[in-house]
């Protein structure tokens, strides 16, 4: 690899503190928190190499295996990331940490002088605080945010899935009820009465479907 300049978008957190503590060249490690999805692995490895090579730092890729399937996936991904990043000047290692608590598990591997790096927009837990904010508060103010990396769409939460299911079942129920009503109208009435009742039932049915759609937001979870 040729050593391009580190992108300005890869910036450390510098909130309440006047400056970010950073190791001198050739010291410390970049501890890279591997995202749960692999949508940006190639770009992640390239950006991490840029950062590490420019500072003469080593790299430790860390993945959090929150269940056996995800842990197995990480054990396949991390060696590939390490291989893409490693060169004679950049030493790279990787580690899979079981569990779902970044803070607790990272305290086992972090040491003074290390810089933590995570993808921009990553959450400590679904719907929770930004991972970068949590890390800077709980472990170290040396946190680099890797911006511009693509992210897989977030999976709907359990509540969103239940709301989506309720919406679909409500639609089916309304349509089924009005099919029965309209069938009875066809059998039991005739002439202008039948036409009027059928037209009225269709208007009411469409109105109820519209109300359900509005009440559900978009109708289906995003």
Buried (B, 14 or more C-beta within 10 A) or exposed (E): EEEEEBEEEBBBBEEEEEEBEBBEEEEBBBBBBBBBBBBBBEEBBBBBBBBBBEBBBBBBBBBBBBEEEBBEBBEEBBEBBBEBBBEEEBBBEBBBBBEBEBBEBBEEEBEEBBBBBBBBBBBBEEEEEBBBBBBBBEBBBBBBBBBEBEBEEEEBEEEBEEBBEEBBEBBEEBEEEBEEBBEEBEEEBEEEEBEEBBEEBEEEBEEBBEEBBEEBEEBBBE
